[in-house]
Amino acid sequence: MHLKGENLSFGYKKDHFILKDVDISLYSGEVLGLIGDSGSGKSTLCKILSGYENNYSGTVSLDGNKIPSGIYNPVQLIFQHPEKAVNPKWKMEAILNEGHVVSQDILDSFGIKKNWLNRWPNELSGGELQRFALARALGLETKFLIADEITTMVDAITQAQIWESILNMVEELNIGVLVVSHDKNLINKLCHDVLYLSDINTVNY
């Protein structure tokens, strides 16, 4: 499959763009890196590609077709801060299975322990919560993951474990992944190819 963003532009004020005429393309099974400075629009681009931000110009398509709204989105966004993506009033089992029942294979792949399921979000570490976020995002209909600085807040060992699990799942399920980071060493280790946002964004700072 082919996820494509064409002529994507976004600004909070008229004629004051953060992103302008951005083209980006990602294929199934591809691990693509995107590097950009803080405040350069990386997270906004992630939200546009995954349907979280609709106030933009340009088109986002999947195999040439507009991604339909109101059903399961095949493009799943994983945020930098997983605690902001969960309901603090729900226990982890309810959060995990909100959209679909996550398979035991995926739980095992991300090292999610059975006794974590009965905990509240504030009883888990950031790394543990991020494992839940990833497991929840890997539904049967997921075709692409947009990973926005997802291991910035965890230690090096947890970072390595999470990315090893992701890469294994990508290969097994033929999922495309956009790895968004400012960490060039991480990007170079993980990705087949690398884009610099400054090279594809025509905004003049």
C-alpha positions as a Python dict, from the first residue, in 0.01 Angstrom:
ca = {
    (1, 'M'): (0, 0, 0),
    (2, 'H'): (100, 360, -51),
    (3, 'L'): (39, 650, 189),
    (4, 'K'): (88, 983, 20),
    (5, 'G'): (65, 1346, 127),
    (6, 'E'): (65, 1601, -155),
    (7, 'N'): (98, 1980, -140),
    (8, 'L'): (27, 1982, 234),
    (9, 'S'): (11, 2330, 385),
    (10, 'F'): (-90, 2439, 735),
    (11, 'G'): (-85, 2763, 930),
    (12, 'Y'): (-241, 2890, 1251),
    (13, 'K'): (-284, 3235, 1094),
    (14, 'K'): (-361, 3340, 739),
    (15, 'D'): (-44, 3368, 531),
    (16, 'H'): (167, 3247, 824),
    (17, 'F'): (250, 2889, 737),
    (18, 'I'): (422, 2622, 945),
    (19, 'L'): (405, 2374, 658),
    (20, 'K'): (384, 2469, 293),
    (21, 'D'): (361, 2248, -16),
    (22, 'V'): (495, 1940, 162),
    (23, 'D'): (506, 1614, -34),
    (24, 'I'): (571, 1288, 150),
    (25, 'S'): (532, 923, 53),
    (26, 'L'): (545, 598, 250),
    (27, 'Y'): (502, 238, 136),
    (28, 'S'): (403, -82, 315),
    (29, 'G'): (699, -242, 489),
    (30, 'E'): (907, 76, 462),
    (31, 'V'): (1065, 240, 766),
    (32, 'L'): (1115, 606, 676),
    (33, 'G'): (1286, 859, 900),
    (34, 'L'): (1182, 1224, 926),
    (35, 'I'): (1418, 1467, 1099),
    (36, 'G'): (1331, 1823, 1194),
    (37, 'D'): (1406, 2083, 1457),
    (38, 'S'): (1173, 2154, 1748),
    (39, 'G'): (884, 2372, 1633),
    (40, 'S'): (943, 2296, 1265),
    (41, 'G'): (603, 2132, 1215),
    (42, 'K'): (687, 1763, 1253),
    (43, 'S'): (401, 1688, 1493),
    (44, 'T'): (155, 1887, 1282),
    (45, 'L'): (252, 1684, 976),
    (46, 'C'): (202, 1364, 1178),
    (47, 'K'): (-148, 1476, 1278),
    (48, 'I'): (-239, 1561, 918),
    (49, 'L'): (-122, 1224, 785),
    (50, 'S'): (-317, 1036, 1054),
    (51, 'G'): (-638, 1239, 1038),
    (52, 'Y'): (-605, 1422, 1371),
    (53, 'E'): (-574, 1760, 1197),
    (54, 'N'): (-821, 1850, 923),
    (55, 'N'): (-764, 2223, 887),
    (56, 'Y'): (-505, 2204, 609),
    (57, 'S'): (-480, 2229, 233),
    (58, 'G'): (-352, 1952, 9),
    (59, 'T'): (-446, 1584, -1),
    (60, 'V'): (-369, 1270, 197),
    (61, 'S'): (-443, 945, 16),
    (62, 'L'): (-406, 570, 56),
    (63, 'D'): (-346, 391, -272),
    (64, 'G'): (-479, 699, -449),
    (65, 'N'): (-804, 715, -250),
    (66, 'K'): (-909, 953, 23),
    (67, 'I'): (-900, 789, 366),
    (68, 'P'): (-1264, 756, 479),
    (69, 'S'): (-1364, 906, 812),
    (70, 'G'): (-1585, 749, 1075),
    (71, 'I'): (-1429, 402, 1058),
    (72, 'Y'): (-1106, 251, 1182),
    (73, 'N'): (-819, 460, 1048),
    (74, 'P'): (-551, 244, 882),
    (75, 'V'): (-298, 521, 961),
    (76, 'Q'): (-233, 517, 1336),
    (77, 'L'): (-47, 792, 1521),
    (78, 'I'): (163, 718, 1831),
    (79, 'F'): (227, 1028, 2040),
    (80, 'Q'): (541, 1132, 2227),
    (81, 'H'): (351, 1152, 2558),
    (82, 'P'): (137, 835, 2596),
    (83, 'E'): (-21, 959, 2919),
    (84, 'K'): (-205, 1223, 2713),
    (85, 'A'): (-354, 958, 2486),
    (86, 'V'): (-527, 751, 2754),
    (87, 'N'): (-834, 804, 2972),
    (88, 'P'): (-705, 837, 3331),
    (89, 'K'): (-1041, 709, 3462),
    (90, 'W'): (-1011, 375, 3280),
    (91, 'K'): (-801, 79, 3375),
    (92, 'M'): (-543, -39, 3123),
    (93, 'E'): (-741, -341, 2999),
    (94, 'A'): (-1032, -116, 2898),
    (95, 'I'): (-795, 132, 2732),
    (96, 'L'): (-614, -144, 2546),
    (97, 'N'): (-928, -305, 2404),
    (98, 'E'): (-1130, 12, 2340),
    (99, 'G'): (-1130, -24, 1961),
    (100, 'H'): (-1059, -394, 1920),
    (101, 'V'): (-936, -690, 2121),
    (102, 'V'): (-556, -693, 2108),
    (103, 'S'): (-408, -1037, 2047),
    (104, 'Q'): (-189, -1212, 2302),
    (105, 'D'): (89, -1230, 2044),
    (106, 'I'): (107, -852, 2027),
    (107, 'L'): (95, -821, 2407),
    (108, 'D'): (383, -1068, 2431),
    (109, 'S'): (577, -889, 2159),
    (110, 'F'): (571, -565, 2356),
    (111, 'G'): (636, -731, 2691),
    (112, 'I'): (302, -629, 2841),
    (113, 'K'): (255, -819, 3167),
    (114, 'K'): (-83, -961, 3266),
    (115, 'N'): (-87, -781, 3602),
    (116, 'W'): (-50, -444, 3426),
    (117, 'L'): (-399, -482, 3276),
    (118, 'N'): (-570, -417, 3609),
    (119, 'R'): (-372, -99, 3679),
    (120, 'W'): (-461, 265, 3630),
    (121, 'P'): (-251, 470, 3383),
    (122, 'N'): (-80, 661, 3663),
    (123, 'E'): (45, 332, 3808),
    (124, 'L'): (261, 263, 3500),
    (125, 'S'): (583, 420, 3378),
    (126, 'G'): (606, 615, 3053),
    (127, 'G'): (773, 322, 2881),
    (128, 'E'): (503, 82, 2997),
    (129, 'L'): (229, 317, 2879),
    (130, 'Q'): (398, 355, 2541),
    (131, 'R'): (396, -25, 2499),
    (132, 'F'): (18, -17, 2552),
    (133, 'A'): (-20, 266, 2301),
    (134, 'L'): (170, 68, 2038),
    (135, 'A'): (-17, -256, 2105),
    (136, 'R'): (-351, -73, 2082),
    (137, 'A'): (-250, 87, 1751),
    (138, 'L'): (-166, -244, 1583),
    (139, 'G'): (-516, -349, 1485),
    (140, 'L'): (-578, -592, 1201),
    (141, 'E'): (-662, -301, 972),
    (142, 'T'): (-357, -90, 1059),
    (143, 'K'): (-140, -36, 752),
    (144, 'F'): (82, 251, 866),
    (145, 'L'): (225, 377, 1195),
    (146, 'I'): (324, 740, 1244),
    (147, 'A'): (570, 741, 1536),
    (148, 'D'): (617, 1095, 1669),
    (149, 'E'): (922, 1101, 1898),
    (150, 'I'): (778, 797, 2072),
    (151, 'T'): (1085, 690, 2272),
    (152, 'T'): (1224, 1033, 2362),
    (153, 'M'): (1101, 1008, 2721),
    (154, 'V'): (1232, 657, 2801),
    (155, 'D'): (1574, 519, 2893),
    (156, 'A'): (1808, 368, 2634),
    (157, 'I'): (1731, 4, 2725),
    (158, 'T'): (1353, 55, 2703),
    (159, 'Q'): (1399, 249, 2379),
    (160, 'A'): (1590, -42, 2224),
    (161, 'Q'): (1331, -296, 2341),
    (162, 'I'): (1039, -95, 2205),
    (163, 'W'): (1197, -40, 1866),
    (164, 'E'): (1303, -403, 1833),
    (165, 'S'): (939, -503, 1893),
    (166, 'I'): (813, -247, 1642),
    (167, 'L'): (1054, -357, 1369),
    (168, 'N'): (959, -721, 1422),
    (169, 'M'): (589, -638, 1391),
    (170, 'V'): (653, -421, 1084),
    (171, 'E'): (821, -710, 909),
    (172, 'E'): (558, -962, 1015),
    (173, 'L'): (255, -745, 926),
    (174, 'N'): (408, -550, 635),
    (175, 'I'): (328, -216, 799),
    (176, 'G'): (488, 111, 688),
    (177, 'V'): (636, 330, 962),
    (178, 'L'): (727, 697, 967),
    (179, 'V'): (986, 748, 1242),
    (180, 'V'): (982, 1114, 1344),
    (181, 'S'): (1271, 1231, 1557),
    (182, 'H'): (1551, 1483, 1602),
    (183, 'D'): (1785, 1196, 1702),
    (184, 'K'): (1992, 1132, 1389),
    (185, 'N'): (2168, 828, 1538),
    (186, 'L'): (1835, 659, 1614),
    (187, 'I'): (1698, 739, 1268),
    (188, 'N'): (2008, 603, 1095),
    (189, 'K'): (1989, 276, 1292),
    (190, 'L'): (1620, 214, 1226),
    (191, 'C'): (1531, 352, 886),
    (192, 'H'): (1567, 248, 525),
    (193, 'D'): (1571, 610, 413),
    (194, 'V'): (1572, 956, 575),
    (195, 'L'): (1394, 1283, 494),
    (196, 'Y'): (1475, 1624, 639),
    (197, 'L'): (1164, 1834, 690),
    (198, 'S'): (1358, 2144, 586),
    (199, 'D'): (1415, 1983, 246),
    (200, 'I'): (1046, 1914, 175),
    (201, 'N'): (891, 2218, 346),
    (202, 'T'): (899, 2540, 142),
    (203, 'V'): (831, 2768, 441),
    (204, 'N'): (1096, 3040, 468),
    (205, 'Y'): (1191, 3096, 832),
}
